[in-house]
Amino acid sequence: MKFLYSDTQDYVDPNYDFINDRSSPKRERYWDDVYAHELMRTPPYDGLLVAMSAVRKADGVASSKVRYSTAEEQRLLRVGARKFLRFDGKNCKDLMLMGDCGAFAYADQKEPAYTPEEVVQFYLDAEFTHGVSPDHIIFECDLENPPAAQMTEAARRSEITLENARKFIKLVRKEGDFFEPMGAVQGWSPKSMAKAAKDLVRMGYQYLAVGGLVPLKVDAIKVVLEAIRREIGPEPKLHLLGFAKADHIDQFASYGITSFDSTSPLIRAFKDEKANYYIENSSGGLDYYTAIRIPQALENSRLMQGIKRGLFDAEDLLKREQKALKALRDFDRNKGKVSGTLDAVMDYHQFLVLGEGEDEKTQLNALAKTRSRVERTLEDRPWKRCQCDVCQSVGVEVIIFRSSNRNKRRGFHNLGVYHQHVQNTLGKIS
Ligand SMILES: [Zn+2]
């Protein structure tokens, strides 16, 4: 089973100065920065997925989803996505490079943002190895299998997706089959998704991409996959689009999944409240750790507001911030105990919680919870055990929740651990 990472233009500055928290003034973003597959000797995924809506602004595409400037879009189409993403090194050049429309970005529109003609041209210019037919997302999935007549809007979207797929595969063949076409499956129930899958196989698709799974629970996804497999048999390959239940992937081995894409290992590094860093344990599961928040006092919006309104003293905060950093770095060098380090970290952290907002009891409660999570991180020192290129090169910085150069590196570490975990788990099952 291949794990693909959905590209969101995530790179870090390889020469970032962690002590002074700055990049070299000569650094040029993108050109000097490195992607995860450049920073790590073994790429932390089996391929990349690029969403057209992340690259090209179109009517109805949410601007927050567009990650490329016009110049970057033009360059990607001129040199191809592999070269643009520098995914052409000897470890990467043969890995899957898949395109899709990124239907989330235009989900609230009546029609998809791109026509099949436009999509095929985009995939050809980007030189993808695989491309998904243009789909229109359906959010609801009713396990009771209501008929199409009761689900007018969902049925309309399912019809658009199938009609697009019919046009798309013809165009791909006419152009000379330069990439493998993948048929997008959208439906409002297990039964309607299974029927759509069968229609796609009849059109000639041998690789299907199942969409609309993001909001579904693990058990509901299983019901959908069972229905699809019953209808199409074991042969056609399946890809799971935007698979958010990445941590449960071992439960899906029996459905014959060829590939899936997810951003969750990276995102959790800076979006999850408590599980920001994980590492595989001796029994093959993942142990989750909380990263240690020491934000830059003068860049953190809560702290800055407090300073502006006279609640906090800037100089005092900066002192505590430096004390927390020093304590943690000393601890990493075995010069200090868990208790003292924890005190220094929490002495600064309290300003992120106490003060205005919720009532005092809730705040004290939150603070106590964080304290025990941070204590566990310090006790276990997971960054010391990890053999990945990130942890080996930056050490304790990886566990500090502070500025994108640390947070993204932690995300890259998670991708590598997750990739290895998928291989280990599925290796054991097979
Ligand atoms: Zn690591």
Boltz pocket constraint, residues with backbone or C-beta under 6 A from the ligand:
constraints:
  - pocket:
      binder: B
      contacts: [[A, 386], [A, 387], [A, 388], [A, 389], [A, 390], [A, 391], [A, 392], [A, 413]]
      max_distance: 6.0
